[in-house]
Amino acid sequence: MKDDNIPFVEKLGRLVLFPLSFGERAAAKAKAIAEERQAAHDSARRQEREEEMRIEREDRERRDKEEALKAQEDERAAKLVRDDILFQVRLLYDRHAADISQMLPQEKFERYFKDYFPPDCSVETLTHRSEELKKMILSFFAEEESEASLNTIEDVLAEAERRKNSISSYPMDGDELESVLSLVEKWKTRQIRKLVEK
């Protein structure tokens, strides 16, 4: 036998070293298994994080789309409200234009429209301003009807003062306010002249 030719010392060395090399191999195998498990665990954890991030990204994209759609719907609704408010003011002016053309000519009305209803005006501001303009239109119309009750110069003066105070409360810049107040002065002069000529 081949093993019989091996010297005793070498045989003894093989016997002593065999368990050591077996232990090293077993430890290396255990280490490799542990590393494989750790790598599998790390890979699974990484996939979980990637899945969580994908879900979060999809949720964020979905929320962004929903918010964008809601903003578009709100914008469309605000535009409809805005268009309706402006239509109501125009309709009121057109209905009474013949009666109030002296106090509020078409070109002045159009200037009010341009100045007081800019495209970036909020619906709340637009509503408030349109109510003010409608009040002004109706007050001019009502003033034409109230002239019949002016029997004395004192009545005319009192009515002119009331009209000036009423007009001063409307949202107008200085030049426009002066222009409208000058119309009240002209009206007052005409009314006094009518009374004197009676």
C-alpha positions as CSV (number, residue, x, y, z in Angstrom):
1,M,0.0,0.0,0.0
2,K,1.0,3.5,-0.7
3,D,0.2,4.7,2.9
4,D,2.7,2.1,4.2
5,N,5.6,3.8,2.5
6,I,4.7,7.1,4.2
7,P,6.9,7.8,7.1
8,F,5.3,7.9,10.5
9,V,5.9,11.5,11.2
10,E,4.2,12.5,7.9
11,K,1.2,10.2,8.8
12,L,1.0,11.9,12.2
13,G,1.1,15.4,10.5
14,R,-1.7,14.4,8.2
15,L,-3.8,13.2,11.1
16,V,-3.3,16.4,13.0
17,L,-3.7,18.7,10.1
18,F,-6.8,17.0,8.6
19,P,-9.2,18.2,11.3
20,L,-7.7,21.7,11.1
21,S,-8.2,21.8,7.3
22,F,-11.7,20.4,7.7
23,G,-12.6,23.0,10.3
24,E,-11.2,25.8,8.1
25,R,-13.3,24.5,5.2
26,A,-16.4,24.3,7.4
27,A,-15.8,27.8,8.7
28,A,-15.3,29.1,5.2
29,K,-18.4,27.4,4.0
30,A,-20.4,28.8,7.0
31,K,-19.0,32.3,6.3
32,A,-20.0,31.9,2.6
33,I,-23.5,30.8,3.6
34,A,-23.8,33.8,6.0
35,E,-22.6,36.2,3.3
36,E,-25.1,34.7,0.8
37,R,-27.9,35.1,3.4
38,Q,-26.8,38.7,4.2
39,A,-26.6,39.5,0.4
40,A,-30.1,38.0,-0.1
41,H,-31.4,39.9,2.9
42,D,-29.8,43.2,1.7
43,S,-31.2,42.5,-1.8
44,A,-34.7,41.9,-0.4
45,R,-34.5,45.0,1.8
46,R,-33.3,47.1,-1.2
47,Q,-36.2,45.8,-3.3
48,E,-38.6,46.7,-0.5
49,R,-37.2,50.2,-0.3
50,E,-37.4,50.5,-4.1
51,E,-41.0,49.3,-4.0
52,E,-41.8,51.8,-1.2
53,M,-40.2,54.6,-3.2
54,R,-42.1,53.6,-6.3
55,I,-45.4,53.5,-4.4
56,E,-44.6,57.0,-2.9
57,R,-43.7,58.4,-6.3
58,E,-46.9,57.0,-7.9
59,D,-49.0,58.4,-4.9
60,R,-47.3,61.8,-5.3
61,E,-47.9,61.8,-9.1
62,R,-51.5,60.9,-8.6
63,R,-52.0,63.6,-6.0
64,D,-50.3,66.2,-8.3
65,K,-52.6,65.1,-11.1
66,E,-55.7,65.4,-8.9
67,E,-54.6,68.8,-7.6
68,A,-54.0,70.0,-11.2
69,L,-57.4,68.8,-12.3
70,K,-59.0,70.4,-9.3
71,A,-57.2,73.7,-10.0
72,Q,-58.5,73.5,-13.6
73,E,-62.0,72.9,-12.5
74,D,-61.8,75.7,-10.0
75,E,-60.5,78.0,-12.7
76,R,-63.3,77.0,-15.1
77,A,-65.9,77.6,-12.3
78,A,-64.4,81.0,-11.4
79,K,-64.4,82.0,-15.1
80,L,-68.1,81.0,-15.4
81,V,-68.9,83.1,-12.3
82,R,-66.8,86.0,-13.6
83,D,-68.4,85.9,-17.0
84,D,-71.9,85.8,-15.4
85,I,-71.1,88.8,-13.1
86,L,-69.8,90.9,-16.1
87,F,-72.8,89.9,-18.2
88,Q,-75.2,91.0,-15.5
89,V,-73.5,94.4,-15.3
90,R,-73.5,94.9,-19.1
91,L,-77.1,93.8,-19.3
92,L,-78.1,96.3,-16.6
93,Y,-76.2,99.1,-18.4
94,D,-77.7,98.2,-21.8
95,R,-81.2,98.2,-20.2
96,H,-80.9,101.7,-18.9
97,A,-78.3,103.2,-21.3
98,A,-80.9,105.5,-23.0
99,D,-82.0,106.9,-19.6
100,I,-78.5,107.5,-18.1
101,S,-76.4,108.3,-21.2
102,Q,-75.9,111.9,-19.9
103,M,-74.5,110.7,-16.6
104,L,-72.7,107.6,-17.8
105,P,-71.9,107.5,-21.5
106,Q,-71.0,104.2,-23.2
107,E,-67.3,105.1,-23.5
108,K,-67.1,105.9,-19.8
109,F,-68.9,102.7,-18.9
110,E,-66.4,100.8,-21.1
111,R,-63.5,102.5,-19.3
112,Y,-64.9,101.4,-16.0
113,F,-65.1,97.9,-17.3
114,K,-61.5,97.9,-18.4
115,D,-60.2,99.6,-15.3
116,Y,-62.2,98.0,-12.6
117,F,-62.5,94.4,-14.0
118,P,-59.0,93.4,-15.0
119,P,-58.5,89.8,-16.0
120,D,-56.5,89.0,-12.8
121,C,-59.2,90.3,-10.5
122,S,-60.4,87.8,-7.9
123,V,-64.1,86.7,-8.0
124,E,-64.6,88.3,-4.6
125,T,-63.2,91.7,-5.7
126,L,-65.1,91.4,-9.0
127,T,-68.4,90.7,-7.2
128,H,-67.9,93.7,-4.9
129,R,-66.9,96.1,-7.8
130,S,-69.8,94.9,-10.0
131,E,-72.2,95.6,-7.1
132,E,-70.8,99.1,-6.8
133,L,-71.1,99.7,-10.5
134,K,-74.6,98.3,-10.6
135,K,-75.6,100.6,-7.7
136,M,-74.1,103.6,-9.6
137,I,-76.1,102.7,-12.7
138,L,-79.3,102.2,-10.8
139,S,-78.7,105.5,-8.9
140,F,-78.3,107.4,-12.2
141,F,-81.5,105.8,-13.5
142,A,-83.4,106.5,-10.2
143,E,-82.1,110.1,-10.3
144,E,-83.8,110.7,-13.7
145,E,-87.1,109.6,-12.2
146,S,-86.7,111.7,-9.1
147,E,-86.4,115.0,-11.1
148,A,-90.2,115.3,-11.2
149,S,-90.4,115.9,-7.4
150,L,-88.0,118.9,-7.5
151,N,-90.3,121.9,-7.1
152,T,-88.0,124.5,-5.6
153,I,-84.4,125.6,-6.0
154,E,-83.7,124.3,-2.4
155,D,-84.9,120.8,-3.5
156,V,-82.5,120.9,-6.5
157,L,-79.6,122.0,-4.3
158,A,-80.4,119.3,-1.7
159,E,-80.7,116.7,-4.5
160,A,-77.4,117.8,-6.1
161,E,-75.7,117.5,-2.8
162,R,-77.1,114.0,-2.2
163,R,-76.0,112.9,-5.7
164,K,-72.5,114.3,-5.1
165,N,-72.2,112.4,-1.8
166,S,-73.6,109.2,-3.4
167,I,-71.2,109.4,-6.3
168,S,-68.2,110.1,-4.1
169,S,-68.7,106.7,-2.4
170,Y,-68.1,104.9,-5.8
171,P,-64.7,103.5,-6.7
172,M,-63.3,106.1,-9.1
173,D,-60.0,107.8,-9.5
174,G,-59.7,111.6,-9.1
175,D,-60.2,112.5,-12.8
176,E,-63.2,110.3,-13.2
177,L,-64.8,111.5,-10.0
178,E,-64.3,115.1,-11.0
179,S,-65.8,114.4,-14.4
180,V,-68.9,112.8,-12.9
181,L,-69.3,115.5,-10.3
182,S,-69.1,118.1,-13.1
183,L,-72.1,116.3,-14.7
184,V,-74.0,116.7,-11.4
185,E,-73.2,120.4,-11.5
186,K,-74.5,120.7,-15.1
187,W,-77.6,118.8,-14.1
188,K,-78.1,121.2,-11.2
189,T,-77.8,124.2,-13.5
190,R,-80.3,122.7,-15.9
191,Q,-82.8,122.0,-13.2
192,I,-82.5,125.5,-11.7
193,R,-82.9,127.0,-15.2
194,K,-86.1,124.8,-15.7
195,L,-87.5,126.1,-12.4
196,V,-86.7,129.7,-13.1
197,E,-88.3,129.4,-16.6
198,K,-91.6,128.1,-15.2
